């Protein structure tokens, strides 16, 4: 299948066009992506990321200082460039190394990013952080199963992250964009003792799982096995009982969820670090659809009103990093206003958050 017909100016997350749009691909995928210069761009600079070369090294050495950069390297694990390496460039990275994306997956997310309403994402983020900042207590509810978990975001140290809206100079984002989150510490640095201390109660997992791995090819078989073992969650729910940000028990809500609950409980027992709810994520990309596979970019999926997702572990500190999409859940403020999810109702505002962090598992 030929590459999609896309121009560089279709990608609104870069903001006003610069002179150079740089497309970085891996050696085996140079023909997978084809872009034409759009309005405001004088050229597309195609570069190949050589084996053993870090993304930041290539950018610092070979990319103009004011360029907009898109990295699409299926099968390659990309570390985030340092501030010095990135400089004033804007960078978007398709997470294509930690989960097995096919060529068609890559083309789909290119087309999705070209249709994404980035200005709307910025508005949704403003409304989200205003509501969260004004509420001393948040609740994650699943109206079907009746579970509720309270989240006091003022307890302990939390880091709010925004991977949405228009990039500023020196920023880096996932591609396609469309995710907000809160983590127990800096998103790229795993701290075993850090946790979302204000999170407690019951959470329902029912939706597509995502299993990220790091660079060891030997982990591929176990990654596939773990993903397949957790796929009953697509249509069968389990309940997580959480205290101070740590999972205490896993209970199937239906017989169909039993095997997934057993697998998850085994994972938590074998490596207690997975018991920590490392991230509460909130997908807000309402353009993308779920890819029915183990697909990292699914994390931005926002249905029609936003989607709650949970993150356990972070590579390479843990062998795998797990994310669970929970489209049936809602995030609700202390006065009952739905911030995001099935009960969504929002209003405008501001709250400080990090906009340049990497997702940590490209």
TIDRENPA-647023 format. One record per residue (C-alpha): residue in one letter; y, x, z. Coordinates in steps of 0.001 Angstrom, whole numbers, plus 524288, in hexadecimal, padded with zeros to 5 digits. Example, Ala and Ser with C-alpha at 12.3 -4.5 7.8 and 13.67 -1.06 7.14 Angstrom:
! TIDRENPA-647023
A7EE6C8300C81E78/S7FBDC8356681BE4/
***
This chain:
! TIDRENPA-647023
X800008000080000/X80D6A805B57FC63/X817808086A80714/X820A67FCFE80A2E/X82D817FCCA802C5/X837137FFC980DBC/X844548065A80E01/X8495380E8C8192F/X854638050381C06/X84A4D7FA6081EDE/X847ED800BF82C1D/X853127FB3383432/X84F2D8022E840B7/X855E980E8D83BA3/X86307807B983AFA/X86D3A80BF18311C/X866E181479826AD/X8688882333826D5/X8681682C4E81B36/X859EE8306381CE3/X84E0D8284882064/X842BB8313E823E1/X834C682C44822BA/X82AA283475829D9/X81C488322E826E2/X80F918394A82983/X809148415081EDF/X7FEDE8371981B6E/X8086182BBC81AFB/X813A483088812AB/X810E9826068086C/X80F7681B108125B/X81E0A818BB8141A/X827F5818368091F/X836398157780BED/X841F181463802FB/X84F98817FE807C5/X8570F80B9B80B1E/X86590808F480C17/X86C76813CB81396/X8617781DBD8127A/X863088287B80859/X854E482CF8808BD/X8477782BD880ED8/X84285838E8813EB/X83392838BA8147C/X82D548428281DC2/X81F40845308218B/X81BD78484B82FA6/X812C98542782EDE/X806FB85513837EE/X80A9385B93844B1/X81925858F98432A/X820218503E84CE1/X828968455A8479D/X8346484A9E84EE3/X8329B8581A8491A/X83288852C483B40/X83E5C84A2D83DAE/X846748551B843AE/X842E185E9E838F2/X843328564082CAB/X84AE48499F82E90/X859C08486782D26/X860B98466583A13/X865B6838B0836F5/X859768339D83026/X851C28275E83322/X8436682AB7834E8/X8372882272833A7/X82A1D8289483786/X81DCD822098324E/X8122782ADF834E0/X8055A8234A83633/X7FB6482AB583E27/X8055A8343B843CC/X8099F8342F85208/X818438363F8523A/X81F3183B8085E3E/X82D2E8371485FB5/X837578412C85B86/X83FD9846C486635/X84E3D84342866A9/X8517C8509B86111/X847DF84F1D855E3/X84C538417985253/X85AD684422853A8/X863078393C84DBF/X8585583451844C0/X8528A826BF8462B/X843B88261A846BA/X839F881AFC84540/X82B6B81DAF846D3/X82025814F8842E5/X815E38165184DCC/X80AB1819EC844D1/X802E08243784BFD/X7FDCB81E0585873/X7F72681260851FD/X7EFF881204844E4/X7F9E280C6C83B5F/X7F53E80A0582D7F/X7FD9E80C2982174/X7FFA87FD8682068/X804037FCE282EAA/X80E468073A82BC8/X813317FFF081FCB/X813AD7F34E82796/X81C237F93583234/X8252E7FF3B82805/X827237F1C382221/X828E67EBDA82FA6/X833267F5E283383/X83A947F2FB826F6/X83B397E48A82AD6/X83E127E6918394D/X84AF27E0E983E42/X84FBC7EC6884659/X85C9B7E5D2849C7/X854F07DA9684FA1/X84CC67E44B85757/X859387E9F285D23/X85DB57DC6686116/X8508E7D91386727/X850D17E5EB86EC5/X85E6A7E2FF8740C/X85A2E7D58087860/X84DA27DACB87E57/X8541E7E54F88680/X85EE27DC2E88AEC/X855237D2568902B/X84C9A7DCBF89664/X858307E3A989C91/X85D717D7068A25F/X850717D3398A88F/X84B917D9898B518/X83DBF7D50D8B234/X836097D2D18A5C6/X829517CB858A3F4/X81EF07CCEB89978/X818117BFE5897E4/X80CD57BAC788FBD/X80E327AC1288F71/X800837A9D288A20/X7F93A7B10B894D3/X803877AF3D89F6C/X804A47BDA58A2FB/X8116A7C3508A801/X815947D1308AB0F/X822987D4628B152/X82A327E0578ACF9/X8351F7E56E8B595/X83B617EF1E8AC42/X844187F4658B71F/X8385D7F9DF8BE82/X835A8808398BC0E/X83A2080FC98B02F/X8392A808B08A332/X83D6480D72895D0/X841898034388BD9/X83F6B806D187D96/X8447B80107870FE/X83DD180380863F9/X845E67F98485CA0/X853027F80D85613/X85AAA801DC84E0F/X858538105685042/X863AB818BB854C4/X8652C8271A85187/X85A8582EF085855/X85210822F885B03/X843B38215F857CE/X83C4281498856E6/X82F1580F1F8536C/X82D9580942845E3/X82DD27FDE0843EE/X836BB7FC0684F98/X836517F0BD85914/X831C97F403866BE/X838067F4038743D/X830F07F8FA88042/X8317D7FD4C88E53/X82978808DC892F3/X8267380EAA8A02C/X82CE181B9989C42/X832098223C8900A/X82A0081C5E884F6/X824D98294087F92/X8215482F6F88CBB/X815AB82A438944A/X8172282B318A30A/X80A82827398A9E9/X811828224A8B5FC/X81BD281A878AE8F/X819C280BFA8AD5A/X8213C7FF488ABF7/X821937FCF18BA93/X827F97EF9B8B955/X81CF27E9D48B115/X813367E16E8B852/X80B517D5178B65F/X802817D0CA8AB4A/X803CC7D41C89CE4/X7FC317CE09891BC/X7F7457D6A8886B8/X7F49B7CECD87A77/X7F8157D4BA86D6C/X7F5A97E080864D7/X7F2C87ED5A86BB0/X7F7677FA90866AC/X7F0558073386A17/X7F807813A58675F/X7F1CE82110867CC/X7F73C82EDE86704/X7F39F839DA85DCF/X7E55783CBC860D1/X7DD518375A85559/X7D1988367C85E72/X7D85682B118653F/X7D82B822DB858E9/X7CAC781CDA85AFE/X7CDA28190486917/X7DADE813B6864F3/X7D42D80AA385B3C/X7C9F1806A886526/X7D41C8039E86FA5/X7DC7E7FBBE8664B/X7D0C97F3C0861D8/X7CC997F17586FF1/X7DA207EC0F87325/X7DBAE7E34B86731/X7D61C7D73D86E25/X7E3A27D6C38746A/X7E9067D1BB86780/X7E3EB7C43E86AE0/X7DF0B7C583878F0/X7E78A7C850884C0/X7E5C77D0D2890C0/X7EDFD7D10689D0A/X7F35F7DD978A2BB/X7F6DF7DD358B11B/X801C77E7008B33C/X807EA7EC658BFB1/X8136D7F5D98BF81/X8113C7F8918B10F/X802C87FBD18B291/X7F7497F3B38ADA6/X7EE737EF878B8D3/X7E4B87E6F88B180/X7E0F77E1D78A413/X7DB707D40F8A312/X7D6F87CD00896BB/X7DCEC7BF788953B/X7D1F77BAFF88C21/X7C4137BFA38897E/X7C8A67C4F887C67/X7D16F7CEA88837A/X7C6C17D43288C27/X7C30B7DFCB883A5/X7D14A7E3EE881F5/X7D39A7E2A889098/X7C7BE7EB1D89376/X7CC517F56F889CF/X7D9FD7F58C88F66/X7D5197F65289D66/X7CC71801CB899A8/X7D81D808CA893B7/X7E020806AF8A017/X7D50280B988A89C/X7D229817AB8A066/X7E08781BA78A007/X7E90D815278AA8B/X7F555819648A350/X7F32A80DC189A53/X7F531804C08A5F3/X803C8807638A53F/X80BA67FDED89CEC/X81325808CA89650/X81B458004F88D46/X81FC17F26288BBC/X823197F0F487D5E/X82A037E62787610/X828247E51A86761/X8339F7DEBA86079/X8309E7E0FA8520C/X82EC27D32F84CDA/X82CF77D7E783EC9/X820447DF33840AD/X8130E7D8AD84212/X807637DD55849E3/X7FE8C7E6A68427D/X7F0CE7E276846E0/X7EC937F053849ED/X7EF297FB6185383/X7FD007FD6484ED1/X807AF80412856E1/X813657FDCB85004/X80E487F0868547E/X815BB7F36F86118/X8228C7EEDE85AEE/X81CB47E18B8577B/X825CE7D70685C8D/X81FCF7CA36857B2/X82B6F7C0C68576B/X831097C2CB86501/X82CAC7D04F8693B/X81FB17D51E86E99/X81C797DB5187BB8/X813527E6F287B57/X80D887EFB7885D4/X80B4F7FE56884FD/X800EE805EA88C9C/X80001814B888C04/X8073A81E218832E/X801B9828AC87A6C/X7FF1C833EB87BD7/X7FF478325C88AAF/X7F4C38280388955/X7EA918286687E97/X7EF4581B7087914/X7FB7A8132287A6F/X7F9158048787A5C/X8026E7F99B876C7/X7FF6B7EB2D877EC/X807497E0F087098/X809427D47687865/X80FC47CA9C86F32/X80C8A7BF518784A/X814A67C50988375/X823237C37888666/X82CF97CBAA88DD6/X835227C2DF896A5/X840F57C59289F56/X842587C15E8AD7F/X849CA7B5128A960/X83F137B10789FEC/X845647B5A58934E/X83B817BAE288982/X83FFA7C825884BA/X8352C7CA0E87AD2/X8282E7C455876DA/X822D17B6AA875D7/X82DD07B0A787DE1/X838A57B8AB877B4/X846E07B52587AB7/X851137BFE087A2B/X85F847C30687B96/X8684D7CEB887912/X86B087DAFA88143/X869427E96B883F1/X860AB7F24F88C2D/X85F808011E88BAB/X853248063E88523/X84DDA8123087E0C/X84EE48114286F3A/X84A3181E9A86ACC/X83CDD81FE38711B/X8305A820F58694F/X825488177286B82/X81D1F8231A86FAD/X81144820108673D/X814BC82175858F1/
***
